[in-house]
Amino acid sequence: MKLKCVLLLLITCLSVQASPIQELLERIDKGASKKFLIEKVKSDQDFFELDQKGKKVVVRGNNYVNIATGINWYLKYYAGIHLSWNGMQAKLPAELPPVTQKERRETSMKYRYDLNYCTYSYTMAFWDWERWEKEIDWMALHGINIPLSVVGVETVWYNVLEKLGYTKSEINDFIAGPGFLAWWLMNNLEGWGGPNPDNWYKQQTALQQRIVKRMREYGIEPVFPGYAGIVPHNAKEKIGLNVSDPGNWGAYKRPAFLQPTDPRFGEIAQLYYKELEKLYGKANYFSMDPFHEGGSVEGVDLDAAGKAIMREMKTANPKAVWVMQAWQACPHQAMIENLPQGDLLVLDLFSESRPQWGDPQSTWYRKDGYGKHDWLYCMLLNFGGNVGLHGKMNHVIQSFYDAKSGSKGEMLKGVGITMEGSENNPVMFELLCELPWRNERFEKDEWLRNYTFARYGTNDSQIMEAWKLLSNSIYNCPDRSVQEGTTESVFCARPAEVITTVSSWSNCEVYYNPEDVIQAARLFLSVADKYKGNNNFEYDLIDILRQAITEKGRVVQRAVTAAYHAGNIKAFKMLSTQYLHLIDCQDELLGTRPEFKVGSWINKARKLGQTQDEKDLYEWNARVQITTWGNRQAAEGGLRDYAHREWNGLLKDFYRYRWSTYFNYLEAKMRGENPKEIDFYSIEEPWTLQHNTYSDSPQGDVVITAKRIWKEVGL
């Protein structure tokens, strides 16, 4: 009898240890799992409850993701602890604040989606398991249950192409390098950034296996790339396939599209799904976006293509759902109109600015939305991983509830965060992830009061005033603006007399009062000593002060141009020197936080390499992506600076050098000389080929440095 009791006790202890929630709590703070009681309850209703039993906080829900969401809600709004990309660990109080009245939250929003293909390149290209473990915890805490999961899919393709008769060299000519896999997966290009070493395929396969294992422990369902009819552009010549040519994506040749009438369509699709399942297990959701971003559909029977893609997915898994991005002309109506209801889930990718679900005010208006198909309200927010405060805080709240109660609300099944780059603007992503759990429309200012308590662990009138200023200005981008992400930093622009944009498709238009941002920075600085050591506060202090310096930079740059046009060499030299000093100050300020250092990006890339050649290749991918993006033709075709970053190290060595070169050129012209026109690409490319080291460790005290820089730049 004693032995039986001991065995039962051991089994119980092991089962508690095995719970992903217990392990999550221990990763947040060692010993934290002993302060909570976790109760998983069978229910068809998605919910979480917060309750109290003695000194322990009870968190119950119908699955682990919803329980994790409840834990996050408790930590934020009861304990004043906000876990975000800038910090996934916290010290919990010895005795948790009690839940004095049971709180229950339910949602009818079945799906909570995360990630964009671009995120995997602009942010996640060089992540290891340690970073991925934190991200999966973040997903669970924020209610994410169907994230895009594409790590290691290049190995699937390698195996498929090898079985189709392609050589190793030919395969590597097709599969893109680590920094550009997103656009290869979206059928925009082939091979750029490669060839990948054998070790890359091995380590990414092992990494994805760990990723999906952890996701499935939580009950998170990965969305794998499915087979969308894509083959290498030479598939007709190589293996005799009947293909159409989707054309070029900028300077890059797109992969070919395998016609649905080709007798080998099913064979190749099933070969793909077999290899995918063999490596990463069975999936219930597959992401496919044929003809993404302008791919030509000439000569393609779209109805037949949609049906063929759906048929092969269903053959692989009869329960599977096709997840499709709504972007520009995709999904083509003819491709989806005859697909069965319930088998397609459309991501309304840019709901906050260019909704396609049926909003008649949208510049991408679709009269019938997605017809009978389910869709998700998504927030894109960030393009290219660019740094900058930005958002439509009030509009996101109101437009979500408008969509929910609108004519297409019945088909609205959840939300998605579809940023091109992450690890920025935590306030906006926190807001979006809470929408499914707030059944009634709410006010922005009320939410902000709660957010500031969660973010900093206190109620502070100065901080709240700063956030109100930001929420009514830089986080209040006009509802109908189609601006692609943040108002870009003039420091990062290719120099010109008039700066209207940094990347080719966004802008530097100021839709807010810059003085509001500067005042918000001033308010943060006024209480900085009080919050010294508060990780979230110090991150936000640097980010807001960075934005304030950017605002001044815009003013000084215009003054430089005015002095040039006036022919005033003395004023020109003084103002251009001041402008370059602002860049130096910005560089030093950002060096106090690892999130704003180019060294963090480059060193992650090099760390993945197992040989010197691998390290150099990955570093080149990292450097090229955030600067020229492509070769000369692609860069000058519009891609250069698309993924620009206002980062320490990059400001000093790349952007400042461009500006100083340009100022020397203008000064020579003012002196009556005839200087040679600047070939910017020729001075940009050398940085991408260098291997000089950058530190990824923070340098200097955050508060002390911020105060000194504030005085130095004269804000």
C-alpha positions in Angstrom: 0.0 0.0 0.0 2.9 2.3 0.9 4.6 1.6 -2.4 1.4 2.4 -4.3 1.0 5.7 -2.5 4.7 6.6 -3.2 4.2 5.8 -6.9 1.0 7.8 -7.1 2.8 10.7 -5.5 5.7 10.4 -8.0 3.3 10.3 -11.0 1.5 13.3 -9.6 4.7 15.3 -9.2 5.9 14.3 -12.7 2.6 15.4 -14.2 2.8 18.8 -12.5 6.4 19.2 -13.7 5.4 18.3 -17.2 2.7 21.0 -17.4 3.8 23.7 -19.9 2.2 26.3 -17.6 4.3 25.3 -14.6 7.4 25.4 -16.8 6.4 28.8 -18.2 6.0 30.2 -14.7 9.4 28.9 -13.7 11.0 30.6 -16.7 9.3 33.9 -15.7 10.6 33.6 -12.2 12.0 30.7 -10.4 9.6 29.4 -7.8 6.6 31.3 -9.4 4.7 28.1 -10.1 4.2 27.5 -6.4 2.3 30.7 -6.1 -0.5 29.7 -8.5 -3.1 27.0 -8.8 -3.7 26.0 -12.4 -7.0 24.4 -13.3 -7.7 23.1 -16.8 -11.4 22.7 -17.3 -13.2 21.0 -20.2 -15.4 23.5 -22.1 -16.2 24.4 -25.7 -16.1 28.0 -24.7 -12.7 29.8 -24.9 -12.2 31.4 -21.5 -10.0 32.1 -18.6 -10.8 32.8 -14.9 -8.8 34.5 -12.2 -9.7 33.4 -8.6 -8.2 33.0 -5.2 -7.6 30.0 -2.9 -5.9 30.9 0.3 -2.6 32.7 -0.6 -2.6 31.2 -4.1 -3.9 32.8 -7.2 -6.1 30.4 -9.2 -6.0 30.6 -13.0 -8.3 28.3 -14.9 -9.2 27.9 -18.5 -10.3 25.4 -21.1 -6.8 25.0 -22.6 -3.2 25.9 -21.9 -3.1 28.9 -24.2 -6.1 30.5 -22.5 -4.7 29.7 -19.1 -1.4 31.4 -20.1 -3.5 34.4 -21.3 -5.1 34.5 -17.9 -1.7 34.4 -16.2 -0.6 37.3 -18.3 -3.8 39.2 -17.5 -3.2 38.7 -13.8 0.5 39.7 -14.0 -0.4 42.9 -15.9 -3.5 44.1 -14.1 -3.1 42.8 -10.6 0.7 42.6 -10.1 1.9 45.4 -12.4 4.2 43.1 -14.4 4.4 43.4 -18.1 6.3 40.7 -20.0 7.3 41.8 -23.5 10.0 41.4 -26.1 12.3 43.7 -24.1 12.0 41.5 -21.1 10.4 38.0 -20.5 11.4 37.6 -16.9 10.3 39.4 -13.8 10.6 39.2 -10.0 7.2 38.3 -8.6 6.4 39.5 -5.1 6.8 36.9 -2.3 3.0 37.0 -1.8 1.0 37.7 -4.9 -1.7 40.5 -4.8 -5.0 38.6 -4.2 -7.9 38.3 -6.6 -10.6 39.7 -4.4 -13.4 39.0 -6.8 -13.4 36.2 -9.4 -12.8 37.6 -12.9 -13.9 35.6 -16.0 -13.2 36.5 -19.6 -14.6 34.7 -22.6 -14.1 35.1 -26.3 -15.9 34.0 -29.5 -12.8 34.9 -31.5 -11.6 31.3 -32.2 -8.4 32.2 -34.0 -5.5 34.4 -32.7 -2.8 34.5 -35.4 0.7 35.7 -35.2 3.5 36.6 -37.7 4.1 37.5 -41.3 6.5 35.7 -43.6 8.5 38.9 -43.5 8.9 38.7 -39.7 10.9 35.6 -40.2 13.5 37.5 -42.1 13.4 41.0 -40.8 13.4 39.9 -37.1 13.8 36.2 -36.7 16.3 35.2 -39.4 19.1 34.4 -36.9 17.2 33.3 -33.8 18.4 30.3 -31.8 16.4 28.1 -29.5 16.9 30.4 -26.5 15.3 33.3 -28.3 12.5 31.1 -29.8 11.6 29.7 -26.4 10.9 33.2 -25.1 8.9 34.0 -28.2 6.7 30.9 -27.9 6.1 31.8 -24.2 5.1 35.3 -25.4 2.7 33.8 -27.9 1.0 31.7 -25.2 0.8 34.6 -22.8 -0.9 36.7 -25.5 -3.4 34.1 -26.5 -1.8 33.2 -29.9 -3.0 29.8 -31.0 -2.2 29.6 -34.8 1.2 31.2 -35.5 2.9 31.0 -38.9 5.7 28.5 -38.5 8.2 28.4 -41.4 11.6 27.6 -39.8 13.3 24.7 -41.6 10.9 24.5 -44.6 13.9 25.0 -46.8 14.9 21.4 -45.8 11.5 20.1 -47.0 12.1 21.8 -50.4 15.6 20.4 -50.5 14.3 16.9 -50.1 11.5 17.4 -52.6 13.8 18.8 -55.3 16.4 16.2 -54.8 13.7 13.5 -55.4 12.7 15.4 -58.5 16.2 15.1 -59.9 17.7 18.4 -59.0 21.4 18.5 -58.0 22.7 20.1 -54.8 24.0 23.1 -56.7 20.6 23.5 -58.5 18.7 23.3 -55.3 20.9 25.9 -53.7 20.4 28.2 -56.7 16.6 28.0 -55.9 16.5 28.3 -52.1 17.3 31.8 -50.7 19.8 32.6 -48.0 18.9 33.1 -44.3 18.1 36.9 -44.5 15.8 36.5 -47.5 13.9 33.2 -47.0 10.6 35.1 -46.5 10.5 36.4 -50.1 11.4 33.0 -51.5 8.6 31.4 -49.4 6.2 34.0 -50.8 7.3 33.2 -54.4 9.0 36.5 -55.0 12.5 35.4 -55.8 15.0 32.5 -56.0 18.4 32.0 -54.5 19.3 35.5 -53.3 21.4 35.4 -50.2 22.6 31.8 -50.8 23.9 29.2 -51.3 23.1 27.8 -47.9 25.7 25.5 -46.3 24.7 21.9 -45.4 24.9 22.8 -41.7 22.2 25.4 -42.2 19.6 22.8 -43.3 20.6 20.5 -40.4 20.4 23.1 -37.7 17.2 24.7 -38.9 15.5 21.3 -39.1 16.5 20.6 -35.5 15.4 24.1 -34.4 12.0 23.7 -36.0 11.5 20.4 -34.4 12.0 22.0 -31.0 9.8 24.9 -31.9 6.8 22.8 -33.0 7.2 20.4 -30.1 6.9 23.3 -27.6 4.0 24.9 -29.6 2.1 21.6 -29.5 2.8 21.2 -25.7 0.9 24.4 -25.3 -1.8 23.4 -27.7 -0.6 26.0 -30.2 -1.2 24.8 -33.8 1.6 25.8 -36.2 0.6 27.1 -39.6 3.0 25.5 -42.1 3.6 26.7 -45.6 1.6 24.4 -47.9 2.1 23.5 -51.5 0.9 26.4 -53.7 2.0 25.1 -57.1 5.4 26.7 -57.0 8.4 25.1 -58.7 11.8 26.5 -59.8 11.6 28.8 -62.8 13.5 26.3 -65.0 11.1 23.4 -64.1 9.9 23.2 -67.7 13.4 22.7 -69.1 14.6 20.6 -66.2 11.8 18.1 -65.7 9.2 18.9 -68.4 6.5 20.5 -66.3 3.7 22.6 -67.7 4.3 26.0 -66.0 3.3 29.6 -66.3 5.7 32.5 -65.8 4.6 34.9 -62.9 7.2 37.4 -64.1 9.6 39.3 -62.0 9.4 40.8 -58.5 11.4 43.9 -59.0 14.8 42.8 -60.1 14.3 39.2 -59.1 13.0 36.3 -61.2 10.0 34.6 -59.6 9.6 30.9 -59.3 7.3 29.3 -61.9 3.7 28.3 -61.2 2.8 24.7 -62.0 -0.4 24.6 -64.0 -3.2 22.7 -62.2 -3.7 20.7 -65.4 -0.2 19.2 -65.3 -0.6 15.5 -64.5 2.3 15.8 -62.0 0.7 18.5 -59.9 -0.8 16.0 -57.4 2.4 13.9 -57.3 4.6 16.9 -56.5 2.2 18.3 -54.0 1.9 15.0 -52.1 5.7 14.6 -52.2 5.9 18.0 -50.5 3.3 17.2 -47.8 4.9 13.8 -47.2 8.3 15.4 -46.6 6.8 18.1 -44.4 5.0 15.7 -42.2 8.0 13.4 -42.0 10.1 16.2 -40.6 7.7 18.2 -38.5 4.5 16.2 -38.0 0.9 16.6 -39.1 -0.6 20.1 -39.3 -4.2 21.4 -39.5 -3.3 24.8 -41.1 -1.4 25.6 -44.2 -0.4 29.0 -45.5 -0.3 29.5 -49.3 -0.2 32.7 -51.3 0.3 32.0 -55.0 0.9 35.2 -57.1 1.8 37.2 -54.1 2.4 40.9 -54.6 1.9 41.3 -58.3 2.6 37.8 -59.7 1.2 37.5 -63.2 -1.8 35.2 -63.5 -1.8 35.3 -67.3 -2.6 31.9 -68.8 -3.7 30.5 -65.4 -7.2 29.1 -64.7 -7.6 30.6 -61.3 -10.6 28.6 -60.3 -8.8 25.4 -61.3 -5.7 26.5 -59.5 -7.5 27.2 -56.3 -9.3 23.9 -56.4 -6.1 22.0 -57.1 -4.3 23.6 -54.2 -7.2 22.9 -51.9 -7.6 19.3 -53.2 -4.0 18.4 -52.5 -4.0 20.0 -49.0 -7.2 18.1 -48.2 -5.6 14.9 -49.5 -2.7 15.4 -47.1 -5.1 16.2 -44.2 -8.9 16.2 -44.7 -9.2 18.5 -41.6 -6.8 21.1 -42.9 -7.6 24.8 -43.4 -6.0 27.0 -46.0 -4.7 30.2 -44.5 -4.2 33.0 -47.1 -2.9 36.6 -46.9 -5.1 39.4 -48.3 -2.5 41.7 -49.8 -3.0 43.9 -52.9 -5.0 41.8 -55.5 -4.6 38.6 -53.6 -6.6 36.5 -53.0 -8.0 36.6 -56.5 -11.7 36.3 -56.3 -11.8 33.6 -59.0 -9.4 31.5 -57.0 -11.5 31.4 -53.8 -15.1 31.9 -54.8 -15.8 28.2 -55.5 -13.8 26.8 -52.5 -15.9 25.2 -49.7 -16.9 27.4 -46.8 -14.9 26.6 -43.7 -11.8 25.4 -45.5 -10.3 28.9 -46.1 -9.2 31.4 -43.5 -8.3 34.9 -44.9 -5.9 37.2 -43.1 -7.1 40.7 -43.7 -3.4 41.7 -43.5 -3.6 45.5 -43.1 -7.0 45.9 -41.5 -5.9 49.1 -39.7 -5.2 51.0 -42.9 -6.3 49.0 -46.0 -9.0 46.6 -45.0 -10.4 44.3 -47.7 -13.1 42.6 -45.6 -15.7 45.0 -47.1 -15.1 48.5 -45.6 -16.4 50.9 -48.3 -13.9 53.6 -47.2 -10.9 51.5 -47.9 -8.5 52.1 -50.8 -8.4 48.4 -51.2 -12.2 48.0 -51.0 -13.7 44.6 -52.0 -17.4 45.0 -52.3 -18.2 41.4 -51.1 -15.1 41.1 -48.9 -14.2 37.4 -48.9 -17.7 36.2 -49.5 -18.6 33.1 -47.5 -15.1 32.6 -46.1 -13.9 33.3 -42.6 -11.4 36.1 -42.0 -9.3 37.7 -39.3 -8.8 41.4 -38.4 -5.1 41.9 -38.6 -2.7 44.7 -37.7 0.4 45.1 -39.8 1.8 48.3 -38.2 5.5 47.7 -38.9 7.1 47.5 -42.3 10.7 46.3 -42.8 11.5 46.2 -39.1 11.9 50.0 -39.2 12.4 51.7 -35.8 9.9 54.4 -34.7 6.8 55.1 -32.6 3.7 54.6 -34.7 0.2 53.4 -34.5 -3.5 54.1 -34.8 -4.4 53.4 -31.3 -8.0 54.6 -31.1 -8.8 53.6 -34.7 -7.7 50.0 -34.1 -10.1 49.8 -31.2 -13.0 51.3 -33.0 -12.5 49.6 -36.4 -12.3 46.2 -34.8 -15.6 46.6 -33.1 -17.1 48.2 -36.2 -15.9 45.1 -38.2 -17.3 42.8 -35.6 -20.8 44.4 -35.8 -20.6 45.1 -39.5 -22.1 43.3 -42.5 -19.1 40.8 -42.6 -18.9 40.4 -38.8 -20.4 37.0 -38.9 -17.4 35.7 -40.8 -14.9 37.5 -38.5 -13.3 34.7 -36.5 -10.4 36.4 -34.7 -7.4 38.7 -34.9 -3.9 38.5 -36.2 -0.6 40.4 -35.7 1.0 40.5 -39.1 4.0 42.8 -38.6 6.9 42.7 -41.1 9.2 43.3 -38.1 8.7 42.8 -34.4 10.4 43.7 -31.1 9.1 47.3 -31.4 6.0 49.3 -30.3 4.9 46.9 -27.6 1.9 49.0 -26.7 0.2 48.4 -30.0 0.7 44.7 -30.0 -0.5 44.5 -26.4 -3.6 46.3 -27.4 -4.4 44.2 -30.4 -3.9 40.9 -28.5 -6.4 42.0 -25.9 -9.2 42.8 -28.3 -10.6 39.3 -28.4 -10.9 39.2 -24.6 -12.8 42.5 -24.4 -16.3 41.8 -25.6 -17.5 45.4 -25.2 -16.1 48.5 -26.9 -13.9 50.5 -24.6 -12.1 53.8 -24.4 -8.5 54.3 -25.3 -7.6 56.5 -22.3 -9.1 54.0 -19.9 -7.0 51.2 -21.5 -3.9 53.3 -21.3 -4.3 53.9 -17.6 -4.3 50.2 -17.0 -1.5 49.7 -19.5 0.9 52.1 -17.8 0.3 50.3 -14.4 1.0 47.0 -16.1 4.0 48.3 -18.0 5.8 50.0 -15.0 4.1 48.5 -12.0 2.8 51.8 -10.7 0.3 54.6 -11.4 2.3 57.8 -12.1 0.6 61.0 -13.3 3.7 62.2 -15.3 4.0 58.9 -17.2 0.3 58.8 -17.8 0.4 62.4 -19.2 3.3 61.4 -21.5 1.3 58.4 -22.8 -1.8 60.6 -23.4 0.3 63.0 -25.4 1.7 60.1 -27.5 -1.6 58.4 -27.9 -3.2 61.6 -29.3 -0.3 62.4 -31.6 2.2 59.9 -33.0 0.0 56.9 -32.0 -3.0 58.7 -33.6 -2.1 58.3 -37.3 -5.1 59.4 -39.3 -7.7 56.7 -39.8 -7.5 56.6 -43.6 -3.8 57.1 -43.9 -2.2 54.2 -45.9 1.3 55.1 -44.6 3.5 52.0 -44.5 4.6 52.1 -40.9 6.4 54.7 -38.9 7.2 58.2 -40.1 10.7 57.4 -41.1 13.8 58.9 -39.5 15.6 61.4 -41.7 18.9 60.2 -40.3 18.4 56.9 -42.1 17.6 58.5 -45.5 19.8 58.6 -48.5 20.9 62.2 -48.4 19.0 64.7 -50.6 18.0 68.4 -50.3 14.4 67.4 -49.6 13.7 64.2 -47.7 10.2 62.8 -48.3 11.0 59.1 -47.7 13.7 56.7 -46.5 12.3 53.5 -48.0 10.7 53.6 -51.5 7.0 53.1 -50.5 6.6 54.9 -47.2 7.2 58.5 -46.2 8.5 61.0 -43.7 5.3 63.0 -43.5 4.6 64.3 -40.0 0.9 63.7 -39.2 1.4 64.7 -35.5 2.7 67.6 -33.5 6.4 66.8 -32.9 6.3 69.0 -29.7 4.0 66.4 -28.2 6.7 63.7 -28.6 9.3 66.0 -27.2 7.1 66.9 -24.2 6.5 63.2 -23.6 10.3 62.6 -23.6 10.6 65.5 -21.1 8.0 64.0 -18.8 9.7 60.6 -18.9 13.1 62.2 -18.0 11.5 64.2 -15.2 10.7 60.9 -13.3 13.6 58.8 -14.7 15.6 58.7 -11.4 12.5 57.2 -9.7 12.3 54.3 -12.2 16.0 53.7 -12.6 16.5 49.9 -13.0 12.9 49.4 -14.2 13.5 47.5 -17.4 10.3 48.5 -19.2 10.7 52.2 -18.2 14.3 52.4 -19.4 13.4 50.8 -22.7 10.6 53.2 -23.3 12.7 56.2 -22.1 15.3 55.5 -24.7 12.7 54.8 -27.5 10.8 58.0 -26.8 13.9 60.1 -26.4 15.2 58.6 -29.7 12.0 59.7 -31.4 12.4 63.2 -29.9 15.9 63.5 -31.3 14.7 62.3 -34.7 12.1 65.1 -34.6 14.9 67.7 -34.1 17.0 66.1 -36.8 14.2 66.6 -39.3 14.1 70.4 -38.5 17.9 70.8 -38.7 18.1 68.9 -42.0 15.6 71.4 -43.5 17.7 74.2 -42.1 20.8 72.8 -43.8 19.0 72.8 -47.1 17.9 76.3 -46.6 21.4 77.5 -45.9 22.6 75.7 -49.0 20.0 77.4 -51.2 20.9 80.8 -49.6 24.5 80.2 -50.4 25.5 80.8 -46.8 28.6 78.7 -46.3 29.1 79.6 -42.7 25.5 78.7 -41.7 25.7 75.6 -43.8 28.8 74.3 -42.1 27.5 75.1 -38.6 24.1 73.4 -39.3 25.5 70.4 -41.1 28.0 69.9 -38.2 25.0 70.2 -35.8 23.1 67.6 -37.8 26.0 65.1 -37.8 26.4 65.7 -34.0 22.7 64.7 -33.6 23.4 61.4 -35.3 26.4 60.9 -33.0 24.2 61.6 -29.9 21.5 59.3 -31.2 24.1 56.6 -31.7 25.4 56.9 -28.2 21.9 57.0 -26.7 20.8 53.8 -28.5 24.0 52.1 -27.4 22.6 51.9 -23.8 20.0 49.2 -24.8 20.8 45.9 -26.7 17.5 46.1 -28.6 18.8 49.1 -30.5 22.3 47.9 -31.4 23.4 46.6 -34.8 25.8 44.4 -32.9 22.9 42.4 -31.5 21.7 41.6 -35.1 25.1 40.9 -36.6 26.4 38.8 -33.7 23.3 36.6 -33.7 24.0 35.9 -37.4 27.6 35.1 -36.8 26.8 32.9 -33.8 24.8 30.5 -36.0 27.8 29.8 -38.3 29.9 26.7 -37.5 32.8 27.6 -39.8 34.4 30.9 -40.7 32.8 30.9 -44.1 29.3 30.2 -42.7 29.7 33.1 -40.2 30.8 35.4 -43.0 27.8 34.4 -45.2 25.3 34.9 -42.4 26.9 38.3 -41.5 26.7 39.4 -45.1 23.0 38.4 -45.2 22.4 40.4 -42.0 24.2 43.5 -43.3 22.8 43.5 -46.8 19.2 43.1 -45.7 19.1 46.2 -43.5 21.0 48.4 -46.0 21.1 47.8 -49.8 18.7 44.8 -49.5 19.8 43.5 -52.9 22.5 44.0 -55.6 22.8 47.3 -57.4 19.8 46.6 -59.7 17.5 45.6 -56.9 18.7 48.4 -54.6 18.3 51.1 -57.1 15.0 49.5 -58.2 13.5 50.5 -54.8 14.6 47.9 -52.2 17.5 49.8 -50.7 16.9 51.1 -47.1 13.5 49.3 -47.1 14.6 47.6 -43.9 16.6 50.5 -42.5 17.1 50.5 -38.7 17.8 53.5 -36.5 20.4 51.5 -34.5 23.6 52.1 -32.6 26.6 51.3 -34.8 24.6 51.6 -38.1 24.0 55.3 -37.4 27.6 56.0 -36.8 29.2 53.9 -39.5 26.7 53.8 -42.3 24.1 56.6 -42.2 26.5 59.3 -40.8 29.1 58.5 -43.5 26.5 59.0 -46.2 25.4 62.3 -44.8 29.0 63.6 -44.2 29.9 62.6 -47.8 26.9 64.4 -49.1 27.6 67.6 -47.0 31.1 67.6 -48.4 29.7 67.4 -51.9 27.3 70.3 -51.3 30.0 72.4 -49.7 32.2 71.9 -52.7 29.4 73.0 -55.0 28.9 76.1 -52.8 32.6 76.9 -53.3 32.1 76.9 -57.0 33.8 73.5 -57.6 32.4 70.8 -59.9 32.4 67.7 -57.7 31.5 64.3 -59.1 28.0 63.1 -58.5 27.8 60.7 -55.6 27.2 57.1 -56.5 25.6 56.1 -53.2 25.5 52.4 -53.9 29.3 52.4 -54.3 29.7 53.8 -50.8 27.0 51.6 -49.3 28.0 48.2 -50.6 31.5 48.2 -48.9 29.8 48.2 -45.4 27.9 45.1 -46.3 31.2 43.3 -47.1 33.0 44.3 -43.9 33.6 42.1 -40.8 34.4 44.7 -38.2 33.0 43.8 -34.8 30.1 45.5 -33.0 29.3 45.1 -29.4 25.9 43.7 -28.5 26.3 44.7 -24.8 24.7 47.9 -23.5 27.1 50.7 -22.9 26.6 53.4 -20.3 23.9 54.0 -17.7 20.5 54.5 -19.4 19.3 57.3 -17.2 22.6 59.2 -16.9 23.2 59.0 -20.6 19.7 60.0 -21.5 19.8 63.1 -19.3 23.2 64.2 -20.7 22.1 63.6 -24.3 18.9 65.6 -23.7 20.9 68.6 -22.7 23.5 68.1 -25.4 21.0 68.1 -28.2 19.2 71.1 -26.8 15.6 69.8 -26.7 
